[in-house]
Amino acid sequence: MKNLHKIFIAITLLIIGLNSYAQDKKNVILILIDDIGAEAVGCYGTDDYKTPNIDKLAETGIKFENAHSTPICTPTRVKIMSGKYNSHNYEQFGYLPQHVKTFANAIKAEGYATAIAGKWQLSYTRDTEDALQDPYHFGFDEYCLWNIKQKGLPRFKNAVLTKNGKSIPNDNIYGPDVINGFVNDFVKKNKKKPFFVYYTMMLTHDPFQPVPGMAEYDTLKDLSLNDPKYFQSNVEYMDKMIGQIVKNLEKNKLRENTVIMLIGDNGTSSKVVTNWQGQQIKGGKGKTIYHGTHVPFVANCPGYVKPHVNENLIDLTDFYPTLLDLTGAKMPDTELHGISFHDQLLGKEPKEVRQFVFNSYFGKKTYPVKQYAFNTKYKYYSTGEFFNYKKDPKEKKKLDVTALSEKEKKQYDFLKATVDELKKPGDFSNMKKKKKGGKGKGKGKGKGGKKHTK
């Protein structure tokens, strides 16, 4: 009997210890919003769209003013998941190299339940069966994804989705709702142990279409419809879904133990023009200018993340080491380029603050190769072009490097040295952007030339 009593006590203490471990570990939900620049979010000053849920997270958490992505999606996804600059591991659009050890691999090894949900687009060169295994290979226990097996299929109404290797019946479903439901179910199922969710939203990418609750949605037959007039409803539906994620955490009593981070993957679609503080901002997706990479970034966790507005530079590579600090995961056996902003989340004086953002931009063939570095004021390209992009965000007038002030010359030298050290070697001068719509002016614009107004 004494031995049984000792065994009972030991098991009880083990259970208490495991529960204490789970409570001490912070859960993390990292949300990557598709195709949204900072100018399209309420708390960043848009005049057109209402995003009350994101705004509340920013008000009660941290709003980062100088977070930057790459100009398009795959380079962003490779960069954030690997913690490395694209000059070191980016191979081609729609592909994540198999040798990459992602943040999910590291976090899973720490004992976390891991999931990815939303847009995949990282297995274009893989056979179907291999593609279906890729999310597991890169550290995710479960997944519910669009664009894992086939390209160009519906992502919104009647979305073609794959959940843990199996297709989901797609009659009368709205893809983002299914994905949101998967995330909330995963959170509920794993509420007694630490979890990490990488939620790669499909909104607000085009095709811009009506959303559930609109009369036009019920009658929508043409799933190729792409009209920028629906961008506002797409933004606001995306915000509504983030609100549902927060409510689910509250319902499961996980809100104060879960760090939410949300960031855009690149600038807003160029089909969209947003009214912003008296200006009209054309979406910069695909371009290396300010509005092509300046994205919203908000972090929130009551009692853990100290509310404030943060002016420091944030690069996508910074998420990997920050996630390691948040979860207690070990550093991978590879060099990371990011700088952890964990201390900044806590309101502490950081040991190191990023001095530049570096992008090695190898996108689709329709985009030119560009490698460049910038801080909060100046930008240097590997081609030698130098801009004061704070004054000239569209980069219309490059600075004359033979007539720089002493301060400008110092910035020029620093950024040039950075690019020279980090860039991918090679001559890419023959890779030019292809023109669409023939030689005539105005061809190929279609609905994409329309401005969005309220």
N, C-alpha and C positions, 0 to 999 in steps of 0.2 A: 504493500500500500504506500509505503514511504517513497518507493521508486516511482510509482505512478504519480504521486503528488509532485515530485520533483520534475517529472516530465511535463506535467500540466503547467507548472510554473514557468518552465523553460519555453514552452510553446506560446504561452501568454505573453511573456516578455519579448519573444521574437515578433509576434503579431504587433505588439505596441511599438516595437522598434521600426518595423516596416512601415506602419502607419505614420510614425514620426518622420521617417525618411521621405515618404511621399508628400507630407505636408511642408517639409522644409524646402523641397525642390520646387522651383517656379515652373509652372506650365507656360508654354509659349504658343501664341497663334501669330504667325507672320503672314500678313495679307499683301499680295502683290496685285495691284489694280491695273488692268490692261488699258493702255493708251489714255492716260490722263495726266496732263500737266498741272502744275500748281495753280495756274490761272483759272482752272475749272472747278475749284473747290471753295466752298463758302468761306471758311476761316482764312483762306489766302486772298480773299478780296473779290471773287467773281460777282458780277452784277446780275448774272443770268440764272444760276442754279442754286437750289437749296439742298444743303447737306447737313442737316441738324445733328445726325448721329456722329459723323466725323468731327463736326465743330465741337460737340460736347467732349469727345475724347481729347481734342486739342486743348480745350479750356481747362480740363481737369488733369491734363497730362503735359506732354511736351510737344510743342510745334517746332519742328526744325525748319529754319528759313533757307538753308543752303544745302539741301540734299540734291544729289544729281545721279541720274541713271546714264545708260548709253542711249543713243537715239532710237534704237529699235529692239524688238523683244528677245530674240535668241541670244545676242551678245549680253543682254542684261541677265538672262536666266543662267547662262554659263558663269558669268562673273560673280553673281551673288551666291550661287550654290557652291562654287569652288573657292571663293576668297582670293582669287587671283586675277590679275589684269588679263584682258583678252589676248594680249600679245604673247602670253605664255601657254595658253591651252585652247584658244578658239580655233576650230578647224573649218567649219562651214555652217551655213544657216540650217536650223532645224536639227542640230545634233550636239549632244553632250558626249565628249570622248569617254570611253569605257574606263580609262585609267583614273579618272577624277574621283577623289574621295570627297563627297559632299558634306555639308553641315549635318545632314540627316544621318549619314554613316556614323559621324562622331557622336551625335546625340543619342542615337539608338544604342551605341556601345555603352553609354552611361546608364542604360536601363529604362529609357523613356519609351513609351508607345509612340509611334510616329505614323503620320499620314500625310498624303498630298492630295489635293482636290482642285479641280478646275482645268486649266489649260496645260498640256504637257509640251508638245512640239519640240521634242528633243531626241527623237528616234527615227528621223526621216530616212536614214540610210540602212536601217535595220529591217530584217525579215519580220513578218507579223508576229510570230511566236516569240522571237527575241525581244521585240518591242514590248510585248505584254509583260515580260519579266524585268524590263529595265527599271521601273520604279522600285522594285524590291532590291535590285542590284545597287541602286543609289541610296539605300538606307530607309525606305519607307515600308512599314508593316502592311499598310492598306492604302488603296487609292480609288478614286472615282474621277475619271479624266476624260476630257475631250481632246481629239487630235493625237491619239496615240497609235492608232492602226492605219487610218486613212486620212488624206488631206481633203480639205474643201467641203466637208460635210456640215450640215446645219449645227450650229452651236446654241441657238436660242430656242425658237419654237420647234418642236419635234427633234430635239438635239440628239445626235449620235454620240452616246457616252459608253465608256467601259468601266466597270467596277470590279476590281480584283480579278481581272482576266476574262470577265464575261460581259457580253453586250447587254445593255439595259433596254427593254422595250421602249420605243420612242414615240408611240402614238399619244398625242395630247399631253405632252410634257413640255415644261419650260426648263431648259438646261440649267440656268443659274439657280432655279428653285431646287432642283434635284441635288446639285452640288452643295448648296447651303444646307439642305437637309442632311446630307452625308456628314458634313463637318459637325453639325450639332449632335447627330447620333454618335459620332466617334467620341466627342467630348463627354457625353453622358455615359457612354459605355466604359470610359477610362477614367472616370472622376476620382477613383480611389488610388490611382497611381499617376506619376508625372507623365505628361504627354506633350508632344510637339506637333503642331499642324502647320504645314506650309500650304496656304490657301491662295492659289494662283487664279484669281477671278477672270471670267471671260468678258464681263462687262468692264470697261465701256468701249471695247473694240467694235469696229464695224463688222458686219452690216448693221446700220442703225435702223432698228425696227420698233414697232409698238411693243409695249410690255403688258403683262397680265393686269387686268383692271381697266384697260383702255378698250373702247368699242372696236377700234381698228385691229386689236390683237385677235379678237374672236373671229373676225372675218378674213384674217391674213391667210392667203393661199400661196403667194409668191414668196418663197423663203430666200430668194436672192435680192429682195427689196433692200435698198441701201439709201436712205434719205436722211441727211443731216438734221432735218427738223425734229427727229426723234432723239437726238443726242441728249437733250435736256431730260427727257423721261428716262433714258438709260442711266444717266448720272444719278438721278434721284432714286431710281430703283436699286442701284448699287448701294447707295447710302442706306436705304431701307434694310437691305440684307445684312449690312454690317450691324445695324441696330438689332437684328434678330440674333446675331452671334453674341452680342453683349447680353441680351435678355436671357439667352440660354445659359450663359455662365452664371448669371444672377440666380436663375431658377435652380441650378445645381450647386449653389453655394461655392462657386469657384472664382468669382469675380476678383476677390482680393488676392488670390494666389496665381493669377494668370496675367502674364504680360502680353498685351496686344500691341503689335507694331504693324502699321500699314504704310505702304509706299507705292508710288506709281512706277511702271516698268519703262516708260519713255514718255515723250511729250504727246499732247493731244493730236488726233488725226488732223491732217492738213485740210480735210474736207470741212472742218469746223472753224468758225470764227466766233470768239467769245468776247462779250463786253466785260471789260475789267477796269474798274476805277477810271472810267471816262475814256479808256482806250479800246480799240478793237485788236484783239490778239489772235492771229491766225495760228492754228495748231502747228507745232514744229516737229512732229514725228518724222524721223528719217533724216533730219538735218542736225548738224553739229552746233547750231546756234543756241543761245540761251534757252529759248522755249522748246527746244528739242530734247533737253536733258533736265531742266529744272522741274522737279516733281514734288508732290506733297509727301511729307513724312511726319507721321504722328505716332507717339508711343504713350501707352497708358497702363498703369496698374495701381489702383488705390492703395495708399500707404507704403508703396515701394518706389514708384516713379515720382519724382518731385516735380510738380507743375511749374513750368516756366517756358519762355520762348528762347530757343537756342539758335545762335547766329553762326555756329561753327560749321565748317565744311564737312559733309558726309558723303563718302563714296560707297558704292555697292559692296566692295571688298570688305568694308568695315563690319558687315553683319555677321560674318563667320566667326571672328574672334569674340564679338559681343555675345553671340549665342553660346559660345563655349563658357564665357564668364557667367552667363545667366543660368546655365544648366549644370555647370561643374564638369562638363565633358572635357576630355583630354585633347591636347593639341595633336593634330594628325602628323604623320611622319613625312611632312612636306612643308615648304615655306609658304606662309600666307602673306599677302600684301596689305591686308587690312589693318586698321588701328581700332581697337575696341573703344566703343563709346559707352561702355557700361557705367563708368563713374559719372558720366554726364547724365545718364538716366537717373542716377541717385542724387543728383545735385551736388556732387563732390567736384573738387578741383581735379581735372584730369591730368594724368602724368604726361600725356602726349596729345596734341591736337593736330589734326590733319592740316597740312600747309598747301596741298594741291589735290586736284582730282585729275586722274589720267585716264584717257580713253583711247584704246586701240580699236578703231571702228572698221570691222570687216563684216559688212552686212550682206544683203542680197547683191546680185550683180548690178542691179539698177542703181545702187548707191556707190559713190566713190569711196575708196579706202582713205581714211584719215586717221592720223595719230596726233594727239595733242594733249596739252596739260593746261590747267587754268586754276586760278585762285578766285577770290571774290571780286576781282577787278580786271585782271589781265588774262589773256589767252595766247598761247604759242602753239603753232602747228609745225610738224616736222618738215613742211615745205618752206619754212622760214617766215610765214605770215604771222604778224603780231598785232593784237587788237586790244583796245580798252573796251571790253565788251559790256562793262557796266554803263558806259556812256553810249555805246554803239551795240546794242543787243543783237541786231540783225547783221552785224559785221559787214557793213557797207563800205567802210573806209579803213584800210589797214594802216598801221602806224609806220612812218618812215624810220627804219632801224638805224639810219645814219644820223638822225636828228633827235634822238631820245634824250630826255632829261636824265639827270643822275639817278633819280628814283625809278624812272621807267627802265633805264639800262640795267639796274640791279634786278628788277623783276624779270626782264627779258633773259638775262644770263641764267637766273635760277630756273625758270621754266624750260629754257632750251636744254640745259644740262639734264633736267628731269626727263624730258622726252628722249634725248639722245641715249640715256641709260636704259629706259624702259621699253622703247619701241621695238617692234618686230622688224628685223632687218630685211631688206629687199627693196627693189625698185618697183613701185606700184603706180608710176606716173601714167602708164598706158591704160589704166582701168578708169574709164570715163563713165559718167552717168549717161544712160541712154535717154533720149528725148521721146516722149510719147505723142501720138496723134499727128505724126508727119511734120513737115516743115512749116505749114501754115500756122499763123497765130491763132490762138483761141481754140484749137482743136484738142479733143480729148478731155475737156474740162467737165462736161456733163453737169450733173447735180453737185459735183464736188466744188464747183466754183461759187456756190451760193453761200451767203453769210447766214449764220444762225442768230436769230434775235428771239426775244421772248414772245 
